[in-house]
Amino acid sequence: MYATLLDGKAVATATKEALGPRIAALAERGVTPGLATILVGDDPASEVYVASKRRTATSLGIVDVHHHLSADVTQDQLDGLIEQLNDDPAVHGILLQLPLPEGLDGEEAVRRIDPAKDADGLHPENLGRLILDQPGPTPCTPTGVLRILDHYEVPTEGRRVVVVGRSFLVGRPISVMLSSKARNATVTLAHSRTEDLPALCREADIIIAAVGQPQLIGLDWVSDGATVIDVGINRTDDGLVGDVDFAVVSERAGAITPVPGGVGPMTIAMLMENTVALAEASAYVAARRRA
């Protein structure tokens, strides 16, 4: 057996193409979606990520509003910039690139973002809406994972899913999303202190690896035919690798995402989709007020 490759680039391309008519419809109403990105400090990886997001936004016709702050910026200065962007009607989505340099409170800064401009879907109010199954922007990476599963018609109904990693960025929200009535998966949220983690993963129909440990998940972690979604992006001397040992696991899994080219492109695509949706919601509210 050799696993089917779940090509995130292809899904991301289709997702971005579908945004074209929606952006055009907004233009007819005099609205151009605007995405504000905030980068603090000079972390090379963060700079690469933000640059890619900005290029994608510009290519789609989304206005790019970028702020690059020095690592010695104060919390008050960062919070003040976020408040300024909250009040800017040309900005529909705000993305704060995490993690922040030492000395800054990333959670506090995210709380400052207007939930109606939360392009990353990480504001506590929007995470609460997610738990309550209410509409709102959803976290980009987990949503991208679900979009890949949908595109390749990987069923979740009644399936056993093990999520390895419990961060609020990926692990926790995707466990909620998969266990919702819309998905009906049975989800186990595992972590570094889970007893006999390889044995638990072998019971899974779907494994979602989001733990940040290079090639942690090996051949003996995976049952024959399982679907393996690798969210990890780890920089090594040999280049980028995921949390899954792709070369060996792909010989046993039924389907697998590569790194790079798997979940990463979908994270950016879902950021763009969130931004367009927030612009549509803003235009709707403005129209209601004028009526």
Summary of the structure (lengths in Angstrom):
residues: 291
radius of gyration: 19.3
end to end distance: 60.6
largest distance: 61.9
contacts: 988
relative contact order: 0.17
helix: 44%
strand: 17%
